[in-house]
């Protein structure tokens, strides 16, 4: 049996105001080819299907087109759970009706359930554990002390999971920050920082599972002995530039042994950090998303706009070799005249002071402005 594990698609997400629907459509078409070529039996998506709880019509249409091809045309059973970015109710709408076609959706605490598949390796059970938080569990168990994510998941495991894993192979599909007690080196990106560790769920309570398919963290990585974050298929922040994006194929043989194989995602555009001089980047033409770090020791006039002519998907720009010797506080700035402020701006931009003619021109402009405001 072959299961493809992926997560964190964030359909509809923007990257520094760049719409990523074209990139996400490219990924989904690539994924369809992988599903066909690798003869996948089950597609498993571990949460954060959409980027927010109210996805756009374009985002919904993109997912609908993909699922139609995979479920109805390729006949591949597809399982997905809601993540913290999804609306559990909206994502699981009509799930009972869709299940007969091979699309199984689990949203919120109500969606927690177990499904099973008959295969050559015996009965394979998948426990679907969508993203849940303490308030969701507290609402169902108001008399219990549930003050953390870990306690919430412990209660859910005791009530709905323990003692019910009677399959030959047991798999958990979950979304959240899952960590082993001994392994505390999870890699976070900018958008997935765990504030004070308050959302951490320890994996010891899920030790009976043979494989734990996780979503939430965007960097592909292990979580404990049996847990695996597939990571997001695309780079959604500059901090993700070093990531090697992938999908995970879990193979289960006749002896019930599990092996993991990784297929690197082929994106429409990569996301790179480029550190070079202004002249060097102007000789570079790329359609990739780029974060530019200029090494020039003087400010360039309109560098962002000029670089965009050769790098249309520039995300941000910074200077790495320029340091202000005397940083100006707001108090100092307010004490300067408009001419002094403009002179400072000119010097920081051009690297030299205005000449006599430029200085006179500025005086004339200032006089005209003052006369119009009198």
SVG drawing of the C-alpha trace seen along z (x, -y; Angstrom):
<svg xmlns="http://www.w3.org/2000/svg" viewBox="-24 -84 55 94">
<polyline fill="none" stroke="black" stroke-width="0.4" points="0.0,0.0 1.3,-3.5 0.2,-6.6 1.3,-10.1 1.6,-12.5 1.5,-16.3 0.3,-19.3 0.2,-23.1 -0.9,-24.0 -2.3,-27.4 -4.2,-27.9 -4.9,-31.6 -1.8,-32.8 0.1,-36.0 3.8,-36.3 4.7,-40.0 1.7,-41.0 2.4,-38.5 -0.6,-36.3 0.5,-32.6 -2.5,-31.0 -0.5,-30.4 2.3,-28.8 -0.2,-26.7 -1.9,-25.6 1.4,-24.5 2.2,-22.5 -1.2,-20.7 -0.8,-19.7 2.7,-18.4 1.2,-16.5 -1.4,-14.9 1.5,-13.6 3.3,-12.2 0.1,-10.5 -0.3,-8.8 3.4,-7.9 3.9,-6.6 0.6,-4.6 -0.5,-6.1 -3.4,-4.4 -4.3,-7.1 -3.5,-10.9 -3.3,-12.2 -3.3,-16.0 -2.5,-17.0 -4.3,-20.3 -4.0,-24.0 -5.6,-23.3 -6.5,-27.0 -4.7,-30.0 -7.6,-31.5 -11.1,-30.6 -12.7,-32.6 -10.9,-31.5 -11.5,-33.3 -13.7,-32.0 -10.5,-31.4 -8.9,-29.4 -12.0,-27.2 -12.2,-26.7 -8.6,-25.6 -9.0,-23.0 -12.3,-21.8 -10.7,-21.2 -7.8,-19.3 -10.0,-17.0 -12.3,-16.3 -9.3,-15.0 -7.8,-13.0 -10.9,-11.5 -13.3,-11.1 -10.9,-10.6 -7.9,-8.9 -10.0,-7.1 -7.5,-7.8 -9.0,-7.9 -8.2,-11.4 -8.1,-12.1 -7.7,-15.6 -8.1,-17.3 -8.6,-20.9 -5.6,-22.9 -5.4,-26.1 -5.8,-28.2 -8.9,-26.4 -12.5,-26.8 -13.4,-23.3 -17.1,-23.8 -16.6,-25.1 -13.9,-22.6 -16.1,-19.6 -19.3,-20.9 -21.0,-18.0 -18.3,-15.6 -20.8,-12.7 -22.0,-12.9 -18.5,-13.2 -17.2,-10.2 -19.0,-7.8 -17.0,-9.2 -13.7,-8.7 -13.1,-12.1 -12.9,-11.9 -12.8,-15.3 -12.4,-15.7 -12.9,-19.1 -12.5,-20.1 -13.1,-18.0 -16.3,-16.7 -14.3,-15.3 -12.0,-13.1 -12.5,-9.6 -10.9,-6.4 -11.1,-4.9 -9.6,-1.7 -8.5,-0.2 -8.1,3.5 -4.8,4.1 -2.3,6.8 -0.5,5.9 -3.7,6.4 -6.0,3.8 -4.6,0.3 -6.2,-2.2 -5.9,-5.9 -6.9,-8.1 -7.9,-11.6 -7.1,-14.2 -7.8,-17.7 -6.4,-20.8 -7.9,-21.3 -7.2,-23.8 -8.0,-23.6 -11.2,-25.7 -12.7,-23.1 -12.0,-20.2 -13.0,-22.2 -16.4,-22.9 -17.0,-19.2 -15.6,-18.3 -16.4,-21.4 -15.6,-19.6 -12.1,-18.6 -8.9,-20.6 -7.8,-21.4 -5.4,-24.3 -2.9,-23.4 -2.8,-21.9 -1.0,-18.9 -3.7,-18.2 -6.4,-18.8 -4.9,-16.1 -4.3,-13.8 -8.0,-14.0 -9.0,-13.4 -6.6,-10.4 -7.9,-8.8 -11.5,-9.3 -11.4,-8.5 -8.1,-6.8 -6.7,-4.6 -7.8,-1.0 -9.3,-1.5 -6.2,-0.8 -7.0,2.7 -5.6,2.6 -2.5,4.3 -1.0,1.0 -2.0,-2.2 -1.4,-5.7 -2.2,-9.1 -2.9,-12.2 -2.7,-15.3 -2.1,-19.1 -0.2,-21.1 3.1,-21.4 4.0,-17.8 7.3,-17.1 9.1,-14.2 10.3,-14.8 13.8,-13.9 13.8,-15.6 13.3,-19.4 15.0,-20.6 12.0,-21.3 12.7,-23.9 10.2,-26.8 9.7,-29.4 8.6,-33.0 4.9,-32.3 4.9,-29.2 6.7,-30.3 5.5,-28.6 4.9,-31.3 6.5,-30.1 5.8,-26.5 2.2,-26.9 0.9,-24.9 3.3,-22.0 1.8,-18.5 4.1,-15.7 4.1,-12.6 4.4,-10.0 0.6,-9.6 0.6,-8.4 3.4,-5.8 1.1,-3.0 1.0,-4.4 3.3,-3.1 3.5,-6.4 2.4,-9.9 1.7,-12.2 1.9,-15.8 1.1,-19.2 1.7,-22.8 5.5,-23.3 6.7,-24.3 10.1,-22.8 10.2,-19.0 11.5,-17.2 11.2,-14.4 9.2,-14.7 10.2,-12.0 10.8,-8.5 7.6,-7.9 6.4,-11.5 7.1,-13.3 6.3,-16.8 6.0,-16.8 6.4,-20.6 4.7,-23.0 5.0,-22.3 6.0,-25.9 8.2,-28.5 5.9,-30.9 8.4,-33.2 12.0,-34.4 13.0,-32.3 12.0,-29.2 14.5,-29.9 16.9,-27.2 14.2,-24.5 14.1,-21.6 10.3,-21.2 9.0,-17.6 6.1,-15.2 6.4,-12.0 5.5,-8.5 4.9,-5.9 5.2,-2.4 3.7,0.5 4.8,4.0 3.2,7.4 5.2,7.9 3.7,4.6 7.0,2.8 6.9,-0.9 9.4,-2.9 9.5,-6.5 10.5,-8.0 10.8,-11.7 10.1,-13.4 11.3,-16.9 8.7,-19.4 9.3,-21.1 8.0,-24.6 7.0,-27.1 9.4,-29.6 12.0,-29.1 12.5,-31.6 16.1,-32.7 18.1,-35.1 20.6,-37.0 23.5,-38.8 25.4,-40.9 26.1,-44.5 23.5,-46.5 25.4,-46.2 25.6,-42.4 21.9,-42.0 21.0,-44.2 22.9,-41.7 20.7,-38.9 17.4,-38.1 15.2,-35.7 11.5,-35.0 12.2,-33.5 11.0,-35.2 14.1,-37.0 15.0,-38.7 17.9,-41.1 20.7,-42.0 22.8,-44.7 26.5,-44.8 27.0,-48.4 28.5,-50.9 26.3,-53.8 22.6,-54.1 21.1,-53.6 18.4,-55.7 15.1,-53.7 16.8,-50.3 13.6,-48.4 11.9,-49.8 15.0,-49.3 15.7,-45.8 12.0,-44.9 12.7,-45.4 15.0,-42.3 13.6,-40.5 9.8,-41.0 9.1,-39.0 11.4,-40.8 10.1,-40.5 12.3,-42.8 15.6,-44.7 18.2,-45.6 21.7,-47.0 24.2,-44.8 27.2,-47.0 25.8,-50.4 25.6,-51.5 24.4,-54.8 27.1,-56.3 24.7,-58.5 21.2,-57.0 18.7,-59.8 15.9,-59.6 12.5,-61.0 13.2,-63.9 16.3,-64.9 14.4,-64.7 11.6,-66.9 14.1,-69.6 15.4,-69.8 14.1,-72.0 12.6,-70.6 15.7,-71.7 18.0,-69.9 15.9,-66.7 16.0,-66.7 19.8,-67.4 20.3,-64.4 18.1,-62.3 20.1,-63.4 23.4,-62.6 22.2,-59.1 20.9,-58.4 23.7,-59.9 26.6,-59.5 27.6,-63.2 26.3,-66.7 24.3,-68.8 26.3,-71.2 25.7,-75.0 23.2,-74.8 21.2,-72.0 21.2,-73.8 19.9,-77.0 17.2,-75.0 16.1,-73.5 15.8,-77.0 13.6,-78.1 11.3,-75.1 11.0,-75.7 10.1,-79.3 7.4,-78.4 5.9,-75.8 5.9,-78.4 4.3,-81.0 1.5,-78.6 0.8,-77.7 0.7,-81.3"/>
</svg>
